[in-house]
Amino acid sequence: MNKLYVGNLSPLVTVEDLKELFGEKKLPGAEQVLLKSGYAFVDFPDQNWAIKAIETLSGKCLSAGADAGMHHYFSVYFS
């Protein structure tokens, strides 16, 4: 597995929000998501998909839950 760090998340973001985001971008994985307040670790099946996730999502905005009116630009890195 290739684990990615996803940072600068709103404390209101849920595991389901992250899985939905990865699904919308057609990125496999996100099978295992360890979510903490403000960040998460996400497992991808191989390095190519992990790199694709970084290229697709790093610096993008995620609005989720009750916090949907606020913008949080998050970072995605290899952990």
N, C-alpha and C positions, 0 to 999 in steps of 0.2 A: 504494500500500500504506500501511497505517497500522500503525506499529510500536509495540508496547507493551513496557515494561520490566516484568519479573517479578522481584521481589527477595525476599531472605530465604529462599532455597532451600537445602535441605540439600546439601552437596557430593556426596552420593550420588544425587541426582536426575539422571535421564538425559533425553535428548531424547525417547525413547520414552515415558517417564513423563508428560512434559508433553503430548505429542500425545494420549496416552490420556485424560488429564484433560480436555483441551479437547473431545475426541470424546464423552466421557461427558456433558458439559454441553451437547452439541449445538451447539457453537460452531465454525463453519467457520474455516478458516485453519489456523494452526499449521503451515502448509506449510513455511515457513522459520523455523527456530528456531536462534538463535545462543546456545549455552549456555556460560557460564563458571562458575567456581566460586562458587556462591552466588547467581547471577542469570542471567537470560536475556533476550533480545529475541525477540519473536514477531511475525510479520507477519500482518495480517488484511486481507481483500479490500477492506473499506471502513470508514469511520468508525463507521457504525451497529453493525457487528459488534464493533469494537474497544470501543465504549462498553458494549455488552452483556457483553463479557468482563470489563470492569472491575466492572460492577455485580454480576455473577455470582460472581466469584472473589476480589475484593479482600478480604483479611482471613480467607480460608478456610484450612483446614489441609490440607497435602499430606504424606502419608506414603508413602515410596517405597523400593524396594530393601531393602537390609539394614537400613535406618534406619526400617523400618515401625513400630517401637515408639515412636519419638520423634515429637513433633509440631512442625511448622514452619509458622507462620502467615505467609503470604506476601502481598506487596503487588503490585498491578498498576496501572501508570500509563502515560500517553502518554509516549513518549520524545522 
